[in-house]
Amino acid sequence: MANFETPALREYPIIPLIHAGTMAHSKPYVAKPEHQKPLGFPGTLVDNWESVAVKKLGELVDESRALRVFLDTCVKCGSCTDKCHYYLGTSDPKNMPVARQDLLRSVYRRYYTLSGKLFPKLVGARDMTKDVLDEWYSYFHQCSQCRRCSVFCPYGIDTAEVSMAARDIMDAVGLGQKYSNEIIAKVHSIGNNLGLPEPALRNTLDGLEEDVKDETGVDVKFPLDEKGAEVLLITPSADFFAEPHIDGLIGYAKVFHQAGIRWTMSSHASEAANFSMFIGNHENMHKVAIRIREAALDLGVKRIVVGECGHAWRVAYAFWNTLIGPFDFLDRNYPIPQHICEFTYDLIQRGALTLDKSANDDKIVTYHDSCNVARATRMGSMPGGQFVIPRAVIKAVVNKFHDMEPESIHENTFCCGGGGGLLTDDLMEIRVKGAQPRMQALKHVVDDHGVNYLAAICAICKTQFAKVLPYYQYPMDMIGSVHGLVSKAIQLGTKE
Amino acid sequence: MSALTITYAVLFYVATAVLVGGVAYKVYVYASTPAPLKIPTTPAPTTRLGVMGRMLREVTVFESLFKSNKWIWLFGILFHFALLLVLLQHLRYFTQPVWGWVVLEQPFGIYAGFIMVVGLLGLWARRFLVDRVRYISSLSDHLMLALLVAIAFSGLAMKFVVHTDIISLKQFFLGLLAFQLQPLPADPILLVHLALVATLMIVFPMSKLLHAPGVFFSPTRNQVDNPREHRHVAGWSASINNPGGR
């Protein structure tokens, strides 16, 4: 299967001893000029890249309080050293959050602090050399920006911010990552990550209408570009494409159908994902996000609902109002934007859905908190609603549910191993190894409770798990959408 | 006035200026650097008051550190609170008459010196014993601990081994505060103690000791979780101008 060993799952999780350099060879494919240019980046490494990189670093620090404070305040206490799933899965010390930050902090100290200018050796400051750049390229693409380290840092230092800055600098000197940048270029030119043009999208949705009609006998619509709809659904394009994502989309459609709410998707904004966050570039992040404002205005909708996607929910929840607001043209009686789980949860509370839990009696379910949802957003009005609401939706549609151990759920959740722009075959080794802590926790509920269904609300998590579960001897179809469960339980024809 | 007295007087004026000026400058820089996006680590408080509570817990009981690692938390909290008590006890060398509560705090402040050493040695031991922490420790991390341990030991030595002329010392510092030089006792342990303290003051604003003011400016901890309710803009995000709408 691969030229690396899948980490063992143990009786109890252990913190490995460090083994320097075990993942130094891991590097994603470098972006070609045609992936770089549409994003406004140089096509190849620029001649004076050292000075460009150092200058860019200074600019980023000047425009981000987070970055500045995070680079200054670390005391090397070691609190984060055993918190990263990539460290736990690889034992490479440069995958400890503090060591990853230090790859960039050492350069910051050399050029932007007095102590680093005067006594570089003493404070661990380094010149910006090709070796340093290569190391950045390797290890800043072994960070899924999951923020687990930031939960445990006494100063709230978030390695995600550091890795975003490092990637932004690398893009600025012409050393981009092919996977993310190719996808962002596709969104700019076609409108979604998959590169699915409008006719193909319409075709897919028509096909889904037929499938659901065949299966249920009910005319559930999958509307596209319908002006005057109340709700615009923005969902990751993975939902249009394959299992298990598409079951989620069918679930949303059934919920809208039974609630009797007019909704639409948009061919102009046919993508919730915004990989520009992964590469830390706010110009591209704005450019990708603004399509959603344009679509909402054009279609005249009153509400925006976001489908199951982790980082997209972060961009939507935490950044949209800043990037593409103000939303004074939308209905203020609803959260703007609203997560599909919030939407379904509200309908369940109001008794607007007829649900038969026994339809899912073949499944014993556990729930994976996706990192961006868990540690960067909220659902509902209470802090922690992002943990409660998806579970409440699941428990409303299944009889058998078991949570994984507390150290691996809620804000302690372990990343699936494929987030932050690492969901590419050229990073398979780090993806499999980084999944180890999550698989370890999963093993316990499988062994103790016979769990056979891992529910998630993130397109990246779903794709990643489908790929890595078999490495750990679990079936790939064990992973599924939360709204895939809703889809099975909902009794069409009973309310409308 | 002796050269020694003048040297130490100048040293402490410089050290104080560097400490106060340096930290004030850093605080100004942190405060004036924009935070363009909302990035609180969630679950986070949804009100300003809630955030103040979160911050208070971070700086008093080290909430995140407690969640993370009980050993670092234990040694860290021992050191920091002992240091606080010791610093408060030292107020008696700068005030005349000595404030009543400082007098009451005196015995705690003295024995806190030992607790401080325990905390520091615990933290230092981790830098040797835990392979992950050994890996991330640079020379400056060891030197910082060495500096603090040396300050603590020299201070304790003057209390429990060889007494210094504390009356004259107090005259010296009261003199500094009034800009009137008074002779400094030429006691070797005292001179070492004072030189190390001045070094610490000078190093403070250009080292990781900035974690003290820095933590208050950490956006993942000090931001209110309300991006849907309030449109947050700052820095580059303040210049966004989106067409359409009402």
Chai-1 contact restraints between the chains, C-beta under 6 A:
chainA,res_idxA,chainB,res_idxB,connection_type,confidence,min_distance_angstrom,max_distance_angstrom,comment,restraint_id
A,L17,B,D131,contact,1.0,0.0,6.0,A-B,restraint_1
A,I18,B,D131,contact,1.0,0.0,6.0,A-B,restraint_2
A,I18,B,R132,contact,1.0,0.0,6.0,A-B,restraint_3
A,I18,B,Y135,contact,1.0,0.0,6.0,A-B,restraint_4
A,E63,B,G235,contact,1.0,0.0,6.0,A-B,restraint_5
A,E63,B,W236,contact,1.0,0.0,6.0,A-B,restraint_6
A,R65,B,T33,contact,1.0,0.0,6.0,A-B,restraint_7
A,R65,B,A35,contact,1.0,0.0,6.0,A-B,restraint_8
A,R65,B,P219,contact,1.0,0.0,6.0,A-B,restraint_9
A,A66,B,P219,contact,1.0,0.0,6.0,A-B,restraint_10
A,R68,B,T33,contact,1.0,0.0,6.0,A-B,restraint_11
A,V69,B,Y30,contact,1.0,0.0,6.0,A-B,restraint_12
A,V69,B,G214,contact,1.0,0.0,6.0,A-B,restraint_13
A,V69,B,F217,contact,1.0,0.0,6.0,A-B,restraint_14
A,V69,B,S218,contact,1.0,0.0,6.0,A-B,restraint_15
A,D72,B,L210,contact,1.0,0.0,6.0,A-B,restraint_16
A,D72,B,G214,contact,1.0,0.0,6.0,A-B,restraint_17
A,T73,B,L210,contact,1.0,0.0,6.0,A-B,restraint_18
A,T73,B,H211,contact,1.0,0.0,6.0,A-B,restraint_19
A,T73,B,G214,contact,1.0,0.0,6.0,A-B,restraint_20
A,V75,B,K208,contact,1.0,0.0,6.0,A-B,restraint_21
A,V75,B,H211,contact,1.0,0.0,6.0,A-B,restraint_22
A,K76,B,I136,contact,1.0,0.0,6.0,A-B,restraint_23
A,K76,B,S137,contact,1.0,0.0,6.0,A-B,restraint_24
A,K76,B,D141,contact,1.0,0.0,6.0,A-B,restraint_25
A,C77,B,I72,contact,1.0,0.0,6.0,A-B,restraint_26
A,G78,B,V133,contact,1.0,0.0,6.0,A-B,restraint_27
A,S79,B,L65,contact,1.0,0.0,6.0,A-B,restraint_28
A,S79,B,S68,contact,1.0,0.0,6.0,A-B,restraint_29
A,S79,B,N69,contact,1.0,0.0,6.0,A-B,restraint_30
A,S79,B,I72,contact,1.0,0.0,6.0,A-B,restraint_31
A,T81,B,R132,contact,1.0,0.0,6.0,A-B,restraint_32
A,P93,B,Y135,contact,1.0,0.0,6.0,A-B,restraint_33
A,V98,B,I136,contact,1.0,0.0,6.0,A-B,restraint_34
A,A99,B,I136,contact,1.0,0.0,6.0,A-B,restraint_35
A,L114,B,M206,contact,1.0,0.0,6.0,A-B,restraint_36
A,S115,B,M206,contact,1.0,0.0,6.0,A-B,restraint_37
A,L122,B,L139,contact,1.0,0.0,6.0,A-B,restraint_38
A,L122,B,S140,contact,1.0,0.0,6.0,A-B,restraint_39
A,V123,B,S140,contact,1.0,0.0,6.0,A-B,restraint_40
A,G124,B,S138,contact,1.0,0.0,6.0,A-B,restraint_41
A,S150,B,T41,contact,1.0,0.0,6.0,A-B,restraint_42
A,S150,B,T220,contact,1.0,0.0,6.0,A-B,restraint_43
A,V151,B,T41,contact,1.0,0.0,6.0,A-B,restraint_44
A,F152,B,S64,contact,1.0,0.0,6.0,A-B,restraint_45
A,F152,B,S68,contact,1.0,0.0,6.0,A-B,restraint_46
A,P154,B,F62,contact,1.0,0.0,6.0,A-B,restraint_47
A,P154,B,S64,contact,1.0,0.0,6.0,A-B,restraint_48
A,P154,B,L65,contact,1.0,0.0,6.0,A-B,restraint_49
A,Y155,B,H211,contact,1.0,0.0,6.0,A-B,restraint_50
A,Y155,B,V215,contact,1.0,0.0,6.0,A-B,restraint_51
A,Y155,B,S218,contact,1.0,0.0,6.0,A-B,restraint_52
A,G156,B,T41,contact,1.0,0.0,6.0,A-B,restraint_53
A,G156,B,S218,contact,1.0,0.0,6.0,A-B,restraint_54
A,G156,B,T220,contact,1.0,0.0,6.0,A-B,restraint_55
A,G156,B,R221,contact,1.0,0.0,6.0,A-B,restraint_56
A,D158,B,T220,contact,1.0,0.0,6.0,A-B,restraint_57
A,L297,B,G244,contact,1.0,0.0,6.0,A-B,restraint_58
A,A318,B,K38,contact,1.0,0.0,6.0,A-B,restraint_59
A,A318,B,P227,contact,1.0,0.0,6.0,A-B,restraint_60
A,F319,B,L37,contact,1.0,0.0,6.0,A-B,restraint_61
A,N321,B,P227,contact,1.0,0.0,6.0,A-B,restraint_62
A,N321,B,R231,contact,1.0,0.0,6.0,A-B,restraint_63
A,T322,B,H232,contact,1.0,0.0,6.0,A-B,restraint_64
A,T322,B,V233,contact,1.0,0.0,6.0,A-B,restraint_65
A,T322,B,S237,contact,1.0,0.0,6.0,A-B,restraint_66
A,I324,B,N242,contact,1.0,0.0,6.0,A-B,restraint_67
A,G325,B,R231,contact,1.0,0.0,6.0,A-B,restraint_68
A,P326,B,R231,contact,1.0,0.0,6.0,A-B,restraint_69
A,D328,B,G245,contact,1.0,0.0,6.0,A-B,restraint_70
A,D328,B,R246,contact,1.0,0.0,6.0,A-B,restraint_71
A,F329,B,G245,contact,1.0,0.0,6.0,A-B,restraint_72
A,F329,B,R246,contact,1.0,0.0,6.0,A-B,restraint_73
A,P335,B,R228,contact,1.0,0.0,6.0,A-B,restraint_74
A,I336,B,R228,contact,1.0,0.0,6.0,A-B,restraint_75
A,R375,B,T41,contact,1.0,0.0,6.0,A-B,restraint_76
A,R375,B,T42,contact,1.0,0.0,6.0,A-B,restraint_77
A,A376,B,T42,contact,1.0,0.0,6.0,A-B,restraint_78
A,R378,B,T42,contact,1.0,0.0,6.0,A-B,restraint_79
A,R378,B,D225,contact,1.0,0.0,6.0,A-B,restraint_80
A,P383,B,P43,contact,1.0,0.0,6.0,A-B,restraint_81
A,G384,B,P43,contact,1.0,0.0,6.0,A-B,restraint_82
